[in-house]
Amino acid sequence: MKRSFNQEPMPNPKPFLTQWSRRQFLASSAASVAALSIPSSHVPAQENREQVRIAVVGSGGRGSDLIRKLTTISTARIVSVCDIYPPHLERGLEFAGAGAKGFLDYEKMLKEMRPDAVVIATPLYLHFEMAMLALASDCAVFCEKTMCYSIDQAVRLREEVKRRNAIFQVGLQRRCNAIYRQAIAMVETGMLGRITAIKSQWHRNNNWRRPVPVPRDHPDWERLEKHLNWRLYWDYSQGLMAELGSHQMDVANWALSRGPKRAMTSAGIDYWRDGREVFDNVFCVYEYELPVSDSEKSAADGSDTGSEPGSPHSDAVSSPTYTVRVTYSSIQSNAFEGASELIMGTRGTLLLTQQKGLFYKEDGPLDPGWSQDGRVDQDAEVVTSGKTLKMKNDPWAHRGKPYEIDSTADDTRSELVEFLDCVLNQDPATPCNVDVGYEDAVTALIANQSAKEGKPIENEWS
C-alpha cells in the first residue's frame, strides 16, 4: 500500500497484546510476566528528591541498554518498565532491578505510577503519541531518535514542548560525546577554516533482521515478524536514514549550525531482497547554504590581504551565501568504512568516530608552478600535448601526523546524566533539545522523500 510522505502511520500496538495474551502466546514468558504486571496502586510517600523517578517504555535492544545505563546513575530510580512483548518486558524488569513495576499498557503506567520522567525507546511510529501523552502527564521526556515518524508529527510535538516549556531531550548521543564537543569547538573557533564539504557514512554487513521465535506456519508469525523487525517496514519505520543517518546528519547540522536547504537521494533494495520494504542502501547529497563571513567579505573587497578586488575569490564571496555539500551513505553489504564523519575545511580536516577524533592540518593550496619564471611555455606545451602535470595523487600524501582527540566516556550514559540533571534542576535547556530533534528529523525524512519521489526535495520546514 502506497502512502503519502506525511501520512500518519496506522498500526496500533494494543491489538497485538490482546491477541497474544488470549492465545497465551509464548505462554511461559507471559506467565512469568503476569505476576510482575500488577503494579502498586500508589506512589511511595517518601520521595528522594535527589533522584528522578523514571518510567521506561520499550525494553527491546536499545531500551534495555538505556535501562542498564540508568541503573549506574545515582540520580536515577527506575520505577516502572512498559513493553507489549512479554519477553522484552521480562528482560527489562530484570535489568531494572527490584522495585520496578511491569506494565503492558502505557497509559495505565502513566496514570498509576505518575513518574517524573519517561524514557521512550519504542519503534519510531509510536514516538509522537507516547511523547504527547507523557507531556500531558507533566513528565519530562527523553525520546530516542529519530524524534518523530513524520514531519507533521515533528511540527506538532515541537509546538507542544515549547507551549509547555517542557524538559525534552532527543537521544542523539554524539551531542554529549566529549570528542564531538571538542570537534565542534574547533569548527566554531575557525581551526578548520571555512568548511567546504562533509562526508559521512555508516557501513555494515548484516541484514538487520531479527529471528522470530515461532515457526512460519504459526498463526502469530506475521504479527511477530512485523513487531520484532519493525525497522524493515515503512508503516513502522523510516529505515536507514532514521535509524542510522539521523545520528550523522545531526553532526553535519551541528557543525554547520543549520539544517540543509535540499536533499538528493538515490536508494533501493539491491542486496537483501528478503521481503523488507525499507531500502538496504542509501546515498545522499545534501546542500547547505551558509553566510559568507565578514572576514571573507573584507578580503574580497581588498581591505584584507586575502585577495585582490576582482579576483576569482572576490567573485566567489560577492554573494551573501555559499554552498556546502554533505554526502551520506549507508549500506548493509560491506562494512569496510564503518561509521564516521569527515569534516573538511580550508585549514584542516576532522575525522570523527565515537571512540576517537583525528585532526589533520592542511598545508595550503598546491601551486603547480605555472606562474614561475621560465615555466610558462613549457607548461603550455605539456597541457596542450595531452599530458598531465605531475601532482601529488597519493591519497595519504596530504595527511601528515594527526592531532588526536580521545575520550573513554560512555556517551549514552553521559546523555542520560545530563538529562537527569536538567530534570532535577527544572532546566529545559537539554543538550539535545526539541529544536535539534526537529531539525534532525526533517533532515532524515526529506532524504527518504527524495528517494521515493526520485527528485531533489527542498527543505520547506527549517
C-alpha positions in Angstrom: 0.0 0.0 0.0 1.4 3.4 -1.0 1.3 6.2 1.5 1.9 9.9 1.1 5.1 11.2 2.8 3.5 12.8 5.8 0.5 10.5 6.3 0.2 9.2 9.8 1.1 5.5 10.4 -1.9 3.4 11.1 -0.8 0.4 13.2 -1.9 0.3 16.8 0.2 -1.8 19.2 -2.7 -2.6 21.6 -4.4 -5.3 19.5 -1.1 -7.2 19.4 -1.1 -7.6 23.1 -4.8 -8.6 23.3 -4.4 -11.3 20.7 -1.1 -12.6 22.1 -2.5 -12.7 25.7 -5.7 -14.5 24.7 -3.8 -17.1 22.8 -1.3 -17.5 25.6 1.4 -16.6 23.1 4.8 -17.7 24.4 3.0 -18.9 27.5 6.0 -19.4 29.7 7.2 -15.9 29.3 3.7 -14.4 29.6 3.1 -16.3 32.8 6.3 -15.1 34.3 5.4 -11.5 33.5 1.9 -11.7 34.7 2.9 -11.6 38.3 5.1 -8.6 37.6 2.5 -6.7 35.7 0.2 -5.9 38.6 1.6 -2.6 39.8 1.2 -1.0 43.2 -1.8 1.4 43.2 0.0 4.2 45.0 3.2 6.1 44.7 5.5 5.7 47.7 5.0 8.5 50.2 8.7 9.0 51.0 10.4 10.7 48.0 14.1 11.1 47.4 14.2 14.5 45.8 17.8 13.9 44.7 16.5 11.2 42.4 14.3 11.2 39.3 11.5 8.6 39.2 11.7 7.2 35.7 9.4 5.1 33.6 10.9 3.3 30.6 8.7 2.4 27.7 10.2 -0.1 25.3 12.7 -2.6 26.6 14.0 -4.2 23.4 17.6 -3.9 22.4 18.0 -0.1 22.8 15.6 0.2 25.7 17.4 -2.4 27.7 20.7 -0.7 27.0 19.3 2.5 28.4 17.9 0.7 31.5 21.3 -0.8 32.2 22.9 2.7 32.0 20.3 4.3 34.2 20.9 1.7 36.9 24.5 3.1 37.2 23.4 6.7 37.7 22.8 7.8 41.3 20.2 10.4 40.3 18.0 7.8 38.6 15.4 5.5 40.0 13.5 3.3 37.6 10.0 2.8 39.0 8.4 1.1 36.0 9.0 -0.6 32.7 6.5 -1.0 29.9 6.5 -3.2 26.8 3.8 -5.0 24.9 6.0 -8.0 24.1 6.3 -10.2 27.3 9.9 -11.5 26.7 11.2 -7.9 26.3 9.2 -6.8 29.4 10.6 -9.6 31.5 14.2 -8.7 30.4 13.7 -5.0 31.0 12.4 -5.7 34.6 15.4 -7.9 35.2 17.8 -5.2 34.2 15.8 -2.5 36.1 16.1 -4.4 39.4 14.0 -4.7 42.5 11.2 -2.1 42.9 10.4 -1.6 39.2 6.9 -2.4 38.2 6.0 -4.1 34.9 3.2 -2.8 32.6 1.8 -3.9 29.3 -0.3 -0.7 28.9 1.5 2.6 28.6 -1.4 4.9 29.5 -2.1 2.8 32.6 1.5 3.1 33.7 1.5 6.9 33.4 -1.7 7.2 35.4 -0.8 4.8 38.2 3.0 5.5 38.6 3.0 9.2 37.8 6.7 9.3 37.0 8.9 12.4 36.9 10.3 11.4 33.6 9.6 9.0 30.7 12.3 7.4 28.6 10.8 6.4 25.2 12.7 3.6 23.3 9.9 2.2 21.2 9.6 1.7 17.5 9.6 5.1 15.7 6.0 5.1 14.7 5.0 5.3 18.4 7.3 8.2 19.4 4.9 11.0 18.8 1.8 9.5 20.5 3.8 8.4 23.6 5.7 11.7 23.9 2.5 13.7 23.7 0.9 11.5 26.4 3.9 11.9 28.6 3.8 15.7 28.2 0.1 15.7 29.1 1.0 13.9 32.3 3.6 16.6 33.2 6.5 14.3 32.7 9.9 15.2 31.4 10.7 13.3 28.2 13.8 11.5 26.9 12.9 10.3 23.4 15.2 8.2 21.3 16.0 9.3 17.8 14.5 9.9 15.4 12.2 12.2 17.2 9.1 11.5 15.0 7.9 9.3 12.2 6.7 12.2 10.0 7.4 15.9 9.6 3.8 16.8 10.6 4.3 15.0 13.9 7.6 16.7 14.5 6.0 20.1 13.9 3.2 19.3 16.4 5.5 17.8 19.0 7.8 20.8 18.9 4.9 23.2 19.3 3.7 21.2 22.4 7.1 21.1 24.1 7.5 24.9 23.6 4.0 25.6 24.7 4.6 23.8 28.0 8.3 24.8 28.3 8.8 21.2 29.0 12.1 19.3 29.6 12.6 17.3 26.5 15.7 15.6 25.1 16.3 13.5 22.0 18.7 10.6 22.1 21.4 11.8 19.7 24.2 10.9 22.0 27.0 12.5 19.9 25.8 15.8 21.4 27.1 14.5 24.7 30.3 12.9 23.4 33.5 14.7 24.5 35.2 14.0 21.2 32.4 15.6 19.2 32.1 18.6 21.5 35.8 19.3 21.1 35.5 18.9 17.4 32.6 21.4 17.1 34.5 23.8 19.3 37.4 23.6 16.8 35.0 24.3 13.9 33.4 27.2 15.7 36.8 28.8 16.6 38.0 28.6 13.0 40.7 25.9 13.3 39.4 24.2 10.2 39.0 27.5 8.2 35.9 27.7 6.0 34.1 24.3 6.0 33.8 23.3 2.4 32.5 19.7 2.5 31.4 16.9 4.9 31.4 13.2 4.1 29.8 10.7 6.4 28.8 7.1 6.3 27.5 4.1 8.3 28.5 0.9 6.5 27.7 -2.5 7.9 27.5 -6.1 6.5 24.4 -7.6 8.1 20.7 -8.0 7.2 19.3 -6.0 10.1 16.8 -8.8 10.6 16.0 -10.4 14.0 14.8 -14.0 14.4 11.1 -14.7 15.0 10.8 -17.3 17.9 7.9 -19.2 16.3 7.7 -21.2 13.0 6.5 -19.5 9.9 3.2 -21.5 10.0 2.4 -20.3 13.5 -0.8 -18.1 13.4 1.1 -15.2 15.1 4.2 -15.4 12.9 3.3 -12.4 10.7 2.4 -10.2 13.7 5.6 -11.1 15.5 7.7 -10.6 12.4 6.4 -7.1 12.0 6.8 -6.4 15.7 10.3 -7.7 16.0 11.5 -6.5 12.6 9.7 -3.2 12.6 12.7 -1.4 11.2 12.2 -3.2 7.9 8.7 -1.9 7.2 7.5 1.6 6.2 4.4 1.5 8.4 6.6 1.4 11.5 10.0 2.7 10.4 11.8 5.3 8.3 14.6 2.9 7.5 18.3 3.6 7.4 18.1 7.4 7.4 16.1 7.4 10.6 17.9 4.6 12.5 21.5 5.4 11.4 21.7 8.5 9.2 19.9 10.7 11.8 23.0 10.4 14.1 25.5 11.5 11.4 23.3 14.1 9.8 22.9 15.7 13.2 26.7 16.1 13.3 26.5 17.9 10.0 23.7 20.2 11.2 25.7 20.8 14.4 28.9 21.7 12.6 27.1 24.0 10.1 24.7 25.5 12.7 21.6 24.8 10.5 19.7 22.2 8.5 20.1 21.6 4.8 18.3 23.5 2.0 17.7 20.5 -0.1 18.3 16.8 -0.4 19.0 14.5 -3.4 18.9 10.7 -2.7 19.4 7.5 -4.6 18.4 4.4 -2.7 17.0 0.9 -3.2 16.7 -2.7 -2.1 19.5 -4.2 -4.1 21.0 -6.9 -1.9 18.8 -8.1 0.9 15.7 -9.0 -1.1 14.0 -10.8 1.7 10.6 -9.2 1.8 11.7 -5.9 3.5 10.2 -2.6 2.4 12.8 -0.1 3.5 16.0 0.5 1.5 19.1 -1.6 2.1 21.4 1.1 0.7 21.1 4.9 0.7 23.3 7.5 -0.9 22.5 11.2 -0.3 23.8 14.6 -1.3 22.6 17.5 0.9 23.1 21.2 0.1 23.6 23.7 2.9 23.6 27.4 2.3 25.9 29.4 4.7 26.5 33.1 5.0 29.9 34.5 3.9 31.9 35.7 6.9 32.8 39.3 7.5 36.5 38.5 7.2 35.9 36.9 3.7 33.9 39.9 2.6 36.8 42.2 3.7 39.3 40.0 1.8 37.1 40.1 -1.3 36.9 43.9 -1.4 40.7 44.3 -0.9 40.6 45.6 2.6 42.3 42.5 3.8 45.3 40.6 2.5 43.3 37.6 1.3 42.7 38.6 -2.3 42.7 41.4 -4.8 39.5 43.1 -5.8 38.1 41.4 -8.9 39.9 38.2 -8.3 38.1 34.8 -8.7 37.9 34.6 -4.9 36.4 38.0 -4.8 33.7 37.0 -7.2 33.0 33.8 -5.2 32.3 35.7 -2.0 30.4 38.6 -3.6 27.3 36.6 -2.9 26.0 36.7 0.6 25.9 32.9 0.8 27.9 29.9 -0.3 27.0 26.2 -0.6 28.5 23.3 1.4 27.7 19.8 0.1 27.3 17.0 2.6 27.4 13.4 1.4 25.9 10.5 3.4 25.8 6.8 2.6 24.5 3.8 4.5 24.9 0.2 3.1 24.3 -3.2 4.6 26.6 -5.4 2.4 30.1 -4.1 3.2 31.5 -2.8 6.5 34.9 -1.5 5.3 34.5 2.2 6.1 32.3 1.6 9.2 30.7 4.7 10.8 32.5 8.0 10.8 32.2 11.7 9.8 34.8 13.7 7.8 34.6 17.5 8.2 36.8 19.2 5.6 37.8 22.9 5.8 40.4 25.1 4.1 42.8 24.8 7.0 42.2 21.3 8.3 40.1 18.1 8.4 38.4 16.3 11.2 37.9 12.5 11.1 35.4 11.6 13.8 34.2 8.5 15.4 32.6 7.9 18.9 35.9 6.5 20.2 38.5 8.8 18.6 38.9 12.1 16.7 41.8 12.9 14.4 42.6 16.5 13.2 44.8 16.9 10.1 46.2 20.3 9.2 46.1 21.4 5.6 49.4 22.6 4.0 47.5 25.2 1.9 46.6 25.1 -1.8 49.1 23.4 -4.1 50.8 25.6 -6.7 51.6 23.5 -9.9 54.3 26.0 -10.7 52.7 27.6 -13.8 53.5 31.1 -12.5 57.2 30.5 -12.0 59.6 32.3 -14.4 60.7 30.3 -17.4 57.9 27.7 -16.9 55.0 29.2 -18.8 55.9 28.0 -22.3 56.9 24.6 -21.0 53.7 24.2 -19.1 51.6 25.3 -22.0 53.3 22.6 -24.2 52.6 19.9 -21.5 49.0 20.8 -21.3 48.3 21.1 -25.0 50.1 17.8 -25.8 47.5 16.0 -23.7 50.0 15.1 -20.9 49.2 15.7 -17.3 51.3 17.7 -14.9 52.7 15.5 -12.2 50.9 16.4 -9.0 50.5 14.5 -5.7 47.7 12.0 -6.1 48.7 9.7 -3.3 45.6 9.6 -1.0 47.8 9.7 2.0 50.1 12.5 0.8 48.4 15.4 2.5 47.6 13.8 5.8 50.8 14.0 7.8 50.6 13.2 11.5 47.2 14.0 13.1 46.4 15.5 16.4 44.3 13.0 18.4 41.2 13.7 20.4 40.5 10.8 22.8 37.7 10.1 25.3 36.8 7.0 27.2 33.4 8.3 28.4 30.2 6.4 27.5 28.2 9.0 25.6 24.9 7.1 26.1 25.4 7.3 29.8 26.5 10.9 29.6 23.4 11.9 27.7 21.2 10.3 30.4 23.2 12.0 33.2 22.7 15.4 31.6 19.0 14.8 31.0 18.5 13.8 34.7 20.4 16.9 35.8 18.0 19.1 33.7 15.0 17.3 35.3 16.3 17.8 38.9 17.1 21.5 38.2 13.9 22.0 36.2 16.0 23.3 33.3 14.5 22.9 29.8 17.9 23.6 28.1 18.8 20.0 27.5 21.9 19.2 25.4 19.7 17.9 22.5 16.5 19.8 22.8 13.3 19.7 20.7 14.7 22.1 18.1 17.7 19.9 17.5 15.5 16.8 17.3 13.1 18.6 14.9 15.9 19.7 12.5 17.4 16.2 12.6 14.0 14.5 11.9 13.4 16.9 8.9 16.9 16.2 7.6 16.4 12.4 7.6 12.9 12.4 6.3 13.5 14.7 3.3 16.2 12.2 2.2 13.6 9.4 2.2 11.1 11.6 0.4 13.7 12.4 -2.3 14.4 8.7 -2.8 10.7 7.8 -3.0 9.8 10.6 -5.4 13.0 10.4 -7.5 13.8 14.1 -7.4 15.5 16.7 -5.2 13.4 17.9 -2.2 13.6 21.4 -1.0 13.6 21.8 2.8 10.5 23.9 3.5 10.4 23.1 7.2 13.5 24.8 8.6 
